Amino acid sequence: MLKYLLIVLLAMTLVVSGCQQQTNTSNNQDNNSNNQVNENNNMNTGTTANQVVINMKARKFEFEPSIIKVKQGDKVKLIITSEDVAHGFAISDYNINKKLESGKTETIEFTADKKGEFTFFCSVLCGSGHSDMQGKLIVE
């Protein structure tokens, strides 16, 4: 009888410890997923070897993000998707003016060679809030 009780206790211990190990593995997988999400988010505004890649959205009547910070000398790559109607993207001091077709993605590349704060804005009339559609490029 004592032998059977010992076997049952041993079996239950193995089952419980097996469940515990599986729970820890699940938590580790969740943590790894979070790290991957963070790494992917860093890619949206990631920096590698002086190249800055920024994914942007243009929609009535805003740019997202509306503030972009880079360092002088960075090679900047803006990947902009116009989500609703045709828009434009312009930075006068960098001689940039690109039309953004509705539903399409455009890429704009330039070197941030001038320090300061520069306004970027929609250069295509897109509706009543058009004049409010602007943001800021900060080159440090």
N, C-alpha and C positions, 0 to 999 in steps of 0.2 A: 504494500500500500504506500509506504513512504517512497518507494522507487517510482511509482506512478505520479505521485505528487511532485517529486523532483523533476521528472520528465516534463510534466505540464508547465511548471514554473520556468524551466529552461526554454520551452517552446514559446511561451508568452514573452519572455525576455527577448528572444530573437525577433519575434514579430514586432514588438514595440521598438526595439533598436533599429530594425529595418525601416519602419515607418519614419522614425526620427531622421535617419540618414536621407531618406527620400525627400523629406521636407527641407532639409538643409540644401540639398541639390537644387530643389525648386527655387529656393531663395537666391542661390548663387546664379541661377539662370536669369532670374528677374534682375539682379544687379548687373549682370552682363548686358542685358537688354537696355537698361538705363544708360550704361556707358556707351553703347552703340548709338543710342538716340542723341546723347550729348555730343559724341564725335560727329554725327551727321549734322547736328545743329551748328557746330563750329565750322562746318564746311560752308554754310550759308554766308558767313562773314569770316571765312578762314583766311589765314595769312600763312604763306609758305614762300620762303626765299624772296621776300619783297614783292610778291604778287598777292593782291587782295582781290578775292572774288566775292561779289555781293549779288544775291538774288533779290530783285525788286519787283513790286507790283505797282501798276498804274491803274487807277480807277477814279471815277468821278468822286470827288475832286481832290484826290490825294495821291501821294507817293508813299509806298511802304518799303523800307523805312524812310522817314522824312529827314533823318540826320545821318550822314555818313562821315565817319572819322577815319582818316588815313595818315600816314607819315609822308613827309616830303621825300620824293624819290621812289615811292611805291608805284608799281605797275598795277593799275586798277582795271578790273574787268567787271562791268555792270551787266547783268543778265536781267533784262526787264521784260515783263509780260504785261500787255495791256489787256485787262480783264473785261472791259465792257465796250467802249467805243474807241475810235482812233484818238490817240494822244500824241504828244511830242515830248522829247526830253532834250533840254538845252542847258548848257553852262557856258555863258558868253565868254568868260575869261579863259576858258580852255578851247574856245572855238568848236564847241560840240553842239550839234542840232540834228537830232534823229527823229524821224517820224515812226511812231509805234502803231502798227495796224491792229485793229480789233481782234482779240483772241490769239495774237501771234507773239512770239518772243524775239527780241532783238538783243544783240550783244554790242556793247560799246567799250572800247579799250583805249586807255590813255595813261600817260605817266604824270603823276601828281608832282610837277616840278615847281609849283608856286605855293609858298606858304600863305595861309590866310583862311578866311571864311568866304565861300562862294555860294551864291544862290543858284539852285537849279529849279527849272520851271517847265510847265507844259507849254509847248510852242505851237500847238494846234488847237484852235477854238473847239472846245468840247462841251460847252453848255454854260449855264448861268453862273456856276461857281469856278469857271476857268481861271480867273485872275487869282484865286486863292490856292491854286494847285501848284505848290512850290515846296522846296525843302532846302537843306543846307549841306554843303560839302565843307568839311573842316580838314584842312591840311596842316598838320603840326610839324 
